[in-house]
């Protein structure tokens, strides 16, 4: 069970890493995103809809980065612990083939 939890979190972290590296829109969108009304209203008024959308995406990516760093620390803690787990995953994959 511990292996499966770590493996799932590793996949989440990898997916976040790939998402943050790309400039493309994500293939999946979940709505609505909750934002403070005044933030959206004032951003729309002062900078227009496209800039408001960019601001929401920036805030989302920033939050996602912070959240993923916490997940990494909670689950693996160090790069050596992560490397060790990746080795376990590779060994298990070799055995199942």
C-alpha positions in Angstrom: 0.0 0.0 0.0 2.9 2.4 0.8 4.4 1.7 -2.6 1.2 2.5 -4.4 0.8 5.8 -2.5 4.4 6.9 -3.3 4.0 5.8 -6.9 0.8 7.8 -7.3 2.4 10.9 -5.8 5.4 10.4 -8.1 3.1 10.4 -11.1 1.3 13.5 -9.8 4.6 15.3 -9.4 5.8 14.2 -12.9 2.6 15.4 -14.4 2.8 18.8 -12.6 6.5 19.1 -13.8 5.5 18.5 -17.4 2.5 20.9 -17.1 4.7 23.7 -15.7 7.4 23.2 -18.3 4.9 23.6 -21.2 3.4 26.8 -22.4 0.4 25.0 -23.9 -3.0 24.8 -22.3 -3.7 21.8 -20.2 -5.6 19.0 -21.9 -8.0 18.9 -19.0 -9.9 21.8 -17.5 -11.9 21.9 -14.3 -14.3 24.8 -13.7 -15.1 26.9 -11.9 -12.0 28.2 -10.3 -12.8 30.3 -7.3 -11.1 33.7 -7.2 -11.8 36.8 -5.2 -14.5 38.8 -7.1 -12.7 42.1 -6.8 -9.5 40.7 -8.1 -11.2 39.5 -11.3 -13.3 42.6 -11.7 -10.5 45.1 -11.2 -8.1 43.1 -13.4 -10.8 43.0 -16.1 -11.4 46.8 -15.8 -7.8 47.8 -15.8 -6.1 45.3 -18.2 -8.8 43.5 -20.1 -10.1 39.9 -20.4 -7.0 38.3 -21.8 -4.7 39.8 -19.1 -7.2 38.7 -16.4 -7.0 35.1 -17.8 -3.2 35.3 -17.8 -3.3 36.5 -14.2 -5.5 33.6 -13.1 -3.2 31.1 -14.9 -0.2 32.7 -13.3 -1.8 32.4 -9.8 -2.8 28.8 -10.5 0.7 27.8 -11.6 2.3 29.6 -8.6 -0.1 27.7 -6.3 0.5 24.4 -8.1 4.3 24.9 -7.8 4.1 25.6 -4.0 1.7 22.6 -3.5 3.9 20.2 -5.5 7.0 21.3 -3.6 5.1 20.5 -0.3 4.0 17.1 -1.7 7.6 16.3 -2.7 8.9 17.2 0.7 6.1 15.2 2.5 6.5 12.1 0.3 10.2 12.0 -0.5 12.0 14.7 1.4 15.4 14.4 -0.4 16.6 13.7 -3.9 18.3 10.6 -2.7 15.0 9.2 -1.3 13.4 10.0 -4.6 16.2 8.3 -6.6 15.9 5.3 -4.4 12.2 5.0 -4.9 12.6 5.4 -8.7 15.1 2.5 -8.6 12.4 0.4 -6.8 9.9 1.4 -9.5 12.4 0.4 -12.2 13.1 -3.0 -10.5 9.4 -3.7 -10.2 8.8 -2.9 -13.8 11.6 -5.2 -14.9 10.1 -8.1 -12.9 6.6 -7.6 -14.4 7.8 -7.8 -18.0 
